[in-house]
Amino acid sequence: MSKTYKECLASEGVTVLDLNAADYAKLAADAIMKAYRETKKVHVLVPKVMDQKKLAEIESYCAPELDFLIMTAEGITGTNSISSLNALLDNTVAAVYFEDPVAPGLRESNATAIISASRHSCAQVIIGVGPEVER
């Protein structure tokens, strides 16, 4: 029997909150601000492929404390580029935020690598999981 997405993340030591929120941007911003308060770091990495209105809302909730850096996407898939992630990760990154699915029907194939690299750099990982992903 295969593990659910939630079980896979938990097996990697990731704290999983299963919340249903009407204001997705506010929920993401709250998690990002929690990472900022806990780490005292000022940068957040976010995906290039995400709703720009949602990103603007997240940034407005987190201003002026945090700066957002954009991870590039891989080719036509839109998944997050690990080389971009590694280039941006340093000791000033509080959190890495990404979404799964990246787009309807397209899962983030680099999730495990993103989590591993982020944890290695002591950055927190925040994942916005759409309702169509099995938990």
C-alpha distance (Angstrom), angle and dihedral (degrees) to the residues before:
residue distance angle dihedral
M1 . . .
S2 3.80 . .
K3 3.78 122.6 .
T4 3.78 122.1 -110.4
Y5 3.79 119.2 -116.3
K6 3.80 89.9 -103.8
E7 3.83 91.7 51.7
C8 3.81 91.8 49.2
L9 3.80 91.8 52.8
A10 3.79 92.7 45.3
S11 3.82 90.3 51.8
E12 3.82 87.5 57.9
G13 3.81 90.4 56.0
V14 3.80 95.1 -101.9
T15 3.80 118.1 146.4
V16 3.79 106.9 -127.5
L17 3.79 121.9 -155.5
D18 3.77 114.8 -169.0
L19 3.77 103.0 -157.5
N20 3.76 130.6 159.2
A21 3.78 108.7 -149.5
A22 3.76 131.4 175.0
D23 3.82 91.1 -154.5
Y24 3.79 102.6 55.6
A25 3.83 94.4 173.6
K26 3.81 92.7 52.8
L27 3.80 91.5 49.0
A28 3.83 91.1 50.5
A29 3.81 91.0 46.5
D30 3.81 91.3 50.9
A31 3.81 90.5 53.5
I32 3.81 91.3 47.1
M33 3.81 92.1 49.7
K34 3.81 89.2 49.3
A35 3.81 88.6 55.1
Y36 3.81 89.9 49.2
R37 3.82 92.7 50.8
E38 3.81 92.3 47.2
T39 3.81 97.5 44.8
K40 3.83 102.8 28.7
K41 3.83 87.1 -140.3
V42 3.80 121.7 136.8
H43 3.82 108.3 -149.9
V44 3.80 130.8 79.8
L45 3.79 123.7 -169.5
V46 3.79 115.5 -142.6
P47 3.82 132.5 177.7
K48 3.77 123.1 -97.6
V49 3.79 89.6 -137.9
M50 3.79 105.1 65.8
D51 3.78 137.8 102.3
Q52 3.82 104.4 -72.1
K53 3.80 92.6 -151.7
K54 3.80 89.4 55.5
L55 3.82 90.8 48.0
A56 3.82 90.7 50.4
E57 3.81 90.1 51.7
I58 3.81 91.8 48.7
E59 3.80 91.1 49.0
S60 3.81 91.7 49.2
Y61 3.81 91.2 53.2
C62 3.81 90.8 49.5
A63 3.83 99.3 42.8
P64 2.94 133.2 150.4
E65 3.80 98.0 7.9
L66 3.80 98.8 61.0
D67 3.79 139.0 49.7
F68 3.79 119.3 -151.3
L69 3.80 120.7 -141.6
I70 3.80 120.6 -164.5
M71 3.81 121.5 -129.2
T72 3.78 112.3 -148.3
A73 3.77 122.6 -121.4
E74 3.78 128.9 -120.3
G75 3.78 115.2 -109.7
I76 3.76 118.0 -72.0
T77 3.82 95.0 -24.7
G78 3.78 95.1 74.3
T79 3.80 92.3 -143.3
N80 3.78 116.7 141.1
S81 3.78 117.5 -85.7
I82 3.81 112.6 -119.8
S83 3.82 91.4 -157.3
S84 3.82 89.4 54.8
L85 3.80 90.5 47.2
N86 3.81 92.1 50.9
A87 3.81 91.9 47.3
L88 3.82 91.6 53.0
L89 3.81 99.4 40.3
D90 3.78 113.2 99.8
N91 3.80 139.4 132.9
T92 3.83 92.0 -72.3
V93 3.83 96.0 62.9
A94 3.80 113.4 104.7
A95 3.80 96.6 179.5
V96 3.76 146.6 -1.0
Y97 3.79 113.2 -141.3
F98 3.77 124.1 -166.6
E99 3.77 138.0 155.3
D100 3.77 132.5 -127.9
P101 2.89 120.9 -129.9
V102 3.81 94.0 37.8
A103 3.81 88.0 -156.6
P104 3.80 132.2 -10.2
G105 3.79 106.7 -57.0
L106 3.82 95.0 2.6
R107 3.81 116.0 107.1
E108 3.82 121.9 -157.6
S109 3.80 100.1 -104.8
N110 3.82 92.6 -171.7
A111 3.82 97.1 55.4
T112 3.82 95.5 114.6
A113 3.82 92.3 47.8
I114 3.82 91.6 47.3
I115 3.80 91.4 51.1
S116 3.80 93.2 46.4
A117 3.81 95.5 48.1
S118 3.80 92.3 44.6
R119 3.78 93.8 49.5
H120 3.83 90.3 47.0
S121 3.83 87.6 56.9
C122 3.82 92.0 45.9
A123 3.81 92.0 -114.3
Q124 3.77 119.0 139.6
V125 3.79 118.9 -119.4
I126 3.79 121.2 -133.8
I127 3.79 118.7 -174.4
G128 3.76 124.3 -169.4
V129 3.79 104.1 -151.9
G130 3.77 118.6 -162.7
P131 3.78 120.8 -134.3
E132 3.80 92.3 -111.5
V133 3.83 91.9 66.2
E134 3.79 113.2 93.2
R135 3.76 110.3 -118.5
